[in-house]
């Protein structure tokens, strides 16, 4: 059909809030870190009631550390639900009430990678699994790195005690994503976003304090 696949340059593609009529909500499982909620709602005023169960999540931040050579830091960590050692980037929950998003990201960078950063930008905002979870993740690019002094370093326990570090070029990281060797969503998104942002020297990236309306606390 002529014109079906023609690009429409005037339209900006953007996700948007879409309030629906909530009939009831119930916490059906209370976990140590997150809960499962069951909502009954209507898509339209005269529509039938629908029920969906999902994980109620506080949100998370992830950090792609980049050194002066343009290499990025990956961390290897065991993830029990998938039974695999995954190469990831520093990340963690926003589970401290009222904590600034960038402060949370800096905390995770220090705790998991023993690093601090002088320059922060937002790489991407994503929903990890919007069909089953309210989890929103902000992925940052952290540059101008310095090491946290030994006496100030976080003592890593449990799975974090096994963390291994590996610096890799951004091009090699992209190749690993496209070859199916990397699976962690924050790492995949961060690596591909950084590769795209590199074209203009990262000048188009948003500042670290850019609004994040998709985070649960802002909705």
Number of C-alpha atoms within 10 A of each C-alpha: 4 5 6 6 7 7 8 7 7 6 7 7 7 5 7 8 8 6 7 11 12 14 12 10 14 11 14 13 11 12 9 5 10 13 16 18 17 17 18 15 19 15 14 10 10 7 9 9 15 12 13 12 17 19 21 19 19 20 22 22 24 28 28 28 26 21 16 9 8 15 18 24 22 22 20 17 19 16 11 9 6 8 8 11 14 18 21 23 29 24 26 19 17 21 14 9 8 8 11 12 18 19 12 20 26 22 19 24 25 20 21 22 23 17 19 21 19 9 12 22 22 23 27 19 20 16 17 16 13 12 11 13 18 19 21 22 25 25 28 29 24 25 19 13 15 13 12 17 10 8 6 10 15 15 9 12 9 8 11 15 11 13 19 13 15 11 15 14 15 20 15 13 23 19 15 15 18 12 9 8 13 17 14 13 16 25 25 20 19 25 26 20 19 24 15 13 15 15 10 9 10 15 11 13 20 15 14 18 12 10 10 15 12 20 21 14 11 8 8
